[in-house]
């Protein structure tokens, strides 16, 4: 599952996930997600990622 897939499922509301904003050393913000999302049948345990 890619971050894009995760975002699509998250925005559809099929999720039990945590999204937070993280700041890097350049002062830029990135979205960091970790949790479990469902596509209507399968559940995916997602790793921590940023995008």
ABEGO torsion letter per residue (X at the ends): XBAAAAAAAAAAGBBBBBBBBBBBAAGBBBBBBBEBBBAGABBBBBBBBBX
